[in-house]
Each structure stands twice: as C-alpha cells, then as structure tokens.
Amino acid sequence: ERAPKAHIAINLTRAEIQLQNRQWQDCLRTLMLIRRHSPRHRAMLLMMRTVYTTLRQWDSVQSLASDMYRAGLLDDFPGTGYCHRQPFALAEDTVAIDSATGAAEPPSDFCVDW
C-alpha cells in the first residue's frame, strides 16, 4: 500500500517541476501515470486542467468534469445540463497564461455537458 502512495507523491513532484518548466507534454504524461492509479486525485486533476487549458485542449478539459465533480472540485450537480464556464475553465489560481497570447480563454461556446 505504501508503494502506490509513494509513486503518486514522486510523480506529483515530477509533474510540478515539469509544469514550472513549461514542459507541458512531459507533465501531461506524468499526470496520466497518476491518473491510472488515482483517477480522482485532486492535485492531479487541477494540474491536468492547467496543462489542458494552457495547450487549449478544450475537449480534454471537458473530459475532466466528471472526475472533478466526484473529487469535490465542482459545485454543480450532474444532470442539470448547466454550462459551467467561469470557475471551471478559468479559475485564476490554476490557469497558466499563454505568454504568446497573454490569455488562456476557452472558446465562447465552451461548456461542460454533464
């Protein structure tokens, strides 16, 4: 039981360093390793959202919604069909800003479909 927890801790640290160094693809690969063992790990989900947002992979951001909801990172209730634009896509504490454009905005029709 200690080995999986150590594996997660080591890979989270590795992903944080890769994120700080803007090694987006490497960070994503590391986060995917964590996701295989712990699909609802809160820190991993937040980092994945940051990477996907930075890379403008909006479909991937949307695909995280279910696990983020189950992990307690979203307040909306599933099944409402509510478009959750602001806090989900653009939480200021986790969204990296693209230095080339100065922003990491989702498209105007971005919506999380539960």
The 8 nearest C-alpha neighbors of each residue, nearest first, counted from 0:
[[1, 2, 3, 4, 5, 6, 7, 36],
 [2, 0, 4, 3, 5, 6, 7, 8],
 [1, 3, 5, 4, 0, 6, 7, 8],
 [4, 2, 6, 5, 1, 0, 7, 36],
 [5, 3, 7, 1, 6, 2, 8, 0],
 [4, 6, 8, 2, 7, 3, 9, 1],
 [7, 5, 3, 9, 4, 8, 2, 10],
 [8, 6, 4, 10, 5, 9, 33, 11],
 [9, 7, 5, 11, 10, 6, 4, 12],
 [10, 8, 12, 6, 11, 7, 5, 13],
 [9, 11, 13, 7, 12, 8, 14, 6],
 [12, 10, 14, 8, 13, 9, 7, 15],
 [11, 13, 15, 9, 10, 14, 8, 16],
 [12, 14, 10, 16, 11, 15, 17, 9],
 [15, 13, 26, 17, 11, 16, 12, 29],
 [16, 14, 18, 12, 17, 13, 11, 19],
 [17, 15, 19, 13, 18, 14, 20, 12],
 [16, 18, 14, 22, 20, 26, 15, 19],
 [19, 17, 21, 15, 20, 16, 22, 14],
 [20, 18, 16, 17, 21, 15, 22, 14],
 [19, 21, 17, 18, 22, 16, 23, 15],
 [22, 20, 18, 23, 19, 17, 26, 16],
 [21, 23, 17, 20, 25, 24, 18, 26],
 [22, 24, 26, 21, 25, 27, 50, 18],
 [23, 25, 27, 26, 22, 28, 50, 29],
 [26, 24, 28, 27, 22, 23, 29, 17],
 [27, 25, 14, 23, 29, 17, 24, 28],
 [26, 28, 24, 30, 29, 25, 23, 31],
 [29, 27, 31, 25, 26, 30, 24, 32],
 [30, 28, 26, 32, 31, 27, 14, 10],
 [29, 31, 27, 33, 32, 28, 26, 34],
 [30, 32, 34, 28, 33, 29, 27, 35],
 [33, 31, 29, 30, 35, 34, 28, 36],
 [32, 34, 30, 31, 35, 36, 7, 37],
 [33, 35, 38, 31, 37, 36, 32, 30],
 [36, 34, 32, 33, 37, 38, 31, 30],
 [37, 35, 34, 33, 38, 32, 3, 7],
 [36, 38, 34, 40, 39, 35, 33, 7],
 [39, 37, 34, 40, 35, 36, 66, 33],
 [40, 38, 70, 66, 37, 41, 44, 67],
 [39, 41, 43, 37, 42, 38, 44, 70],
 [40, 42, 44, 43, 39, 45, 70, 72],
 [43, 41, 45, 44, 40, 46, 11, 47],
 [42, 44, 46, 40, 41, 45, 47, 30],
 [45, 43, 47, 41, 46, 42, 48, 40],
 [46, 44, 48, 42, 47, 43, 41, 49],
 [45, 47, 49, 43, 48, 44, 42, 50],
 [48, 46, 44, 50, 49, 45, 51, 43],
 [49, 47, 45, 51, 46, 50, 60, 52],
 [48, 50, 94, 46, 52, 47, 51, 93],
 [51, 49, 53, 47, 52, 48, 54, 23],
 [50, 52, 56, 54, 48, 53, 49, 55],
 [53, 51, 55, 49, 54, 50, 48, 56],
 [52, 54, 50, 55, 51, 95, 49, 103],
 [53, 55, 51, 52, 56, 50, 23, 97],
 [56, 54, 52, 53, 57, 51, 103, 105],
 [55, 57, 51, 59, 54, 58, 52, 60],
 [56, 58, 60, 59, 55, 61, 52, 105],
 [59, 57, 61, 60, 56, 62, 51, 55],
 [58, 60, 62, 57, 61, 56, 51, 63],
 [61, 59, 57, 62, 58, 63, 48, 51],
 [60, 62, 58, 59, 63, 64, 111, 57],
 [61, 63, 59, 60, 64, 58, 65, 66],
 [64, 62, 61, 60, 66, 65, 67, 59],
 [65, 63, 67, 61, 62, 66, 68, 111],
 [64, 66, 68, 67, 63, 69, 62, 113],
 [67, 65, 69, 68, 39, 64, 63, 70],
 [66, 68, 70, 64, 72, 65, 69, 63],
 [67, 69, 73, 65, 71, 70, 66, 72],
 [70, 68, 66, 71, 67, 65, 39, 72],
 [69, 71, 67, 68, 39, 72, 66, 41],
 [72, 70, 68, 69, 73, 67, 74, 41],
 [71, 73, 67, 68, 70, 74, 41, 69],
 [74, 72, 68, 71, 75, 67, 87, 64],
 [73, 75, 76, 72, 68, 71, 77, 87],
 [76, 74, 73, 77, 68, 81, 83, 79],
 [75, 77, 79, 78, 74, 68, 73, 113],
 [78, 76, 113, 79, 75, 80, 68, 65],
 [77, 79, 113, 80, 76, 81, 112, 75],
 [78, 80, 81, 77, 76, 113, 75, 112],
 [81, 79, 78, 112, 113, 82, 77, 111],
 [80, 82, 79, 83, 112, 111, 113, 75],
 [83, 81, 110, 111, 84, 80, 112, 109],
 [82, 84, 111, 110, 81, 87, 85, 86],
 [85, 83, 88, 82, 110, 87, 86, 109],
 [84, 86, 89, 87, 88, 83, 90, 82],
 [87, 85, 90, 89, 88, 84, 83, 73],
 [88, 86, 85, 89, 84, 83, 90, 73],
 [89, 87, 85, 86, 84, 90, 105, 52],
 [88, 90, 86, 85, 91, 87, 94, 104],
 [89, 91, 86, 92, 93, 94, 88, 87],
 [92, 90, 94, 93, 89, 95, 86, 88],
 [91, 93, 90, 94, 95, 89, 49, 45],
 [92, 94, 91, 49, 90, 95, 45, 46],
 [95, 93, 49, 91, 90, 89, 92, 96],
 [96, 94, 53, 49, 93, 97, 103, 52],
 [95, 97, 102, 103, 101, 98, 94, 53],
 [96, 98, 101, 102, 99, 100, 103, 53],
 [97, 99, 101, 100, 96, 102, 95, 103],
 [100, 98, 97, 101, 102, 96, 103, 53],
 [101, 99, 102, 97, 98, 103, 96, 104],
 [100, 102, 98, 97, 99, 96, 103, 104],
 [103, 101, 96, 100, 97, 104, 98, 99],
 [102, 104, 96, 97, 53, 52, 105, 95],
 [103, 105, 102, 106, 89, 52, 88, 55],
 [104, 106, 109, 107, 103, 57, 88, 55],
 [105, 107, 109, 108, 104, 57, 110, 55],
 [108, 106, 109, 105, 104, 110, 84, 85],
 [107, 109, 106, 110, 105, 84, 82, 111],
 [110, 108, 106, 107, 105, 84, 111, 57],
 [109, 111, 82, 83, 84, 112, 108, 61],
 [110, 112, 82, 61, 83, 113, 64, 109],
 [113, 111, 80, 110, 82, 81, 61, 83],
 [112, 77, 78, 80, 111, 79, 65, 81]]
